[in-house]
Amino acid sequence: MHSSVTLTLNGESRVFEGPADGPLSVSFLLVTLGLDTRKVAVERNEEIVPRSRYAETWLASGDALEIVHFIGGG
């Protein structure tokens, strides 16, 4: 059974389905959004989430996230 989580993502309220086997992590959310974990910075409830902790940082309804995607170019 999937559980839904309501998050504020970059100022917009959105509902996400968590994995069947446990809570929704930052890592799972980034994969769901199609983002490369190596090219983003994530802030959860006004605190930066270290990249090394994406897989173990659990999200709950009401959390506010800001995700910045780095784009290279020249």
C-alpha positions as a Python dict, from the first residue, in 0.01 Angstrom:
ca = {
    (1, 'M'): (0, 0, 0),
    (2, 'H'): (136, 340, -98),
    (3, 'S'): (102, 636, 133),
    (4, 'S'): (56, 986, -2),
    (5, 'V'): (257, 1280, 131),
    (6, 'T'): (170, 1646, 76),
    (7, 'L'): (481, 1859, 38),
    (8, 'T'): (544, 2221, -49),
    (9, 'L'): (796, 2197, -332),
    (10, 'N'): (955, 2525, -439),
    (11, 'G'): (652, 2711, -304),
    (12, 'E'): (390, 2484, -465),
    (13, 'S'): (182, 2231, -272),
    (14, 'R'): (205, 1886, -433),
    (15, 'V'): (100, 1533, -338),
    (16, 'F'): (343, 1245, -389),
    (17, 'E'): (295, 871, -353),
    (18, 'G'): (556, 710, -133),
    (19, 'P'): (713, 371, -202),
    (20, 'A'): (520, 60, -102),
    (21, 'D'): (800, -59, 125),
    (22, 'G'): (844, 241, 353),
    (23, 'P'): (848, 617, 398),
    (24, 'L'): (928, 871, 128),
    (25, 'S'): (1294, 977, 126),
    (26, 'V'): (1459, 1275, -41),
    (27, 'S'): (1639, 1029, -271),
    (28, 'F'): (1312, 860, -376),
    (29, 'L'): (1151, 1200, -438),
    (30, 'L'): (1438, 1313, -661),
    (31, 'V'): (1415, 993, -866),
    (32, 'T'): (1037, 1042, -894),
    (33, 'L'): (1098, 1396, -1024),
    (34, 'G'): (1359, 1270, -1271),
    (35, 'L'): (1640, 1472, -1115),
    (36, 'D'): (2004, 1365, -1094),
    (37, 'T'): (2102, 1362, -726),
    (38, 'R'): (2450, 1481, -823),
    (39, 'K'): (2315, 1801, -980),
    (40, 'V'): (2076, 1932, -717),
    (41, 'A'): (2081, 2096, -377),
    (42, 'V'): (1793, 2025, -140),
    (43, 'E'): (1668, 2231, 152),
    (44, 'R'): (1409, 2072, 384),
    (45, 'N'): (1228, 2295, 632),
    (46, 'E'): (1496, 2564, 591),
    (47, 'E'): (1789, 2327, 650),
    (48, 'I'): (2026, 2203, 379),
    (49, 'V'): (2016, 1825, 337),
    (50, 'P'): (2367, 1687, 277),
    (51, 'R'): (2380, 1480, -43),
    (52, 'S'): (2519, 1188, 158),
    (53, 'R'): (2194, 1181, 361),
    (54, 'Y'): (1936, 1193, 77),
    (55, 'A'): (1854, 820, 113),
    (56, 'E'): (1802, 844, 488),
    (57, 'T'): (1620, 1177, 512),
    (58, 'W'): (1250, 1094, 545),
    (59, 'L'): (977, 1330, 432),
    (60, 'A'): (643, 1385, 601),
    (61, 'S'): (328, 1571, 504),
    (62, 'G'): (376, 1941, 569),
    (63, 'D'): (749, 1946, 491),
    (64, 'A'): (866, 2239, 279),
    (65, 'L'): (1139, 2169, 24),
    (66, 'E'): (1340, 2390, -205),
    (67, 'I'): (1525, 2207, -480),
    (68, 'V'): (1783, 2387, -690),
    (69, 'H'): (1895, 2215, -1011),
    (70, 'F'): (2243, 2302, -1137),
    (71, 'I'): (2279, 2336, -1512),
    (72, 'G'): (2620, 2352, -1679),
    (73, 'G'): (2689, 2542, -1994),
    (74, 'G'): (2925, 2773, -2160),
}
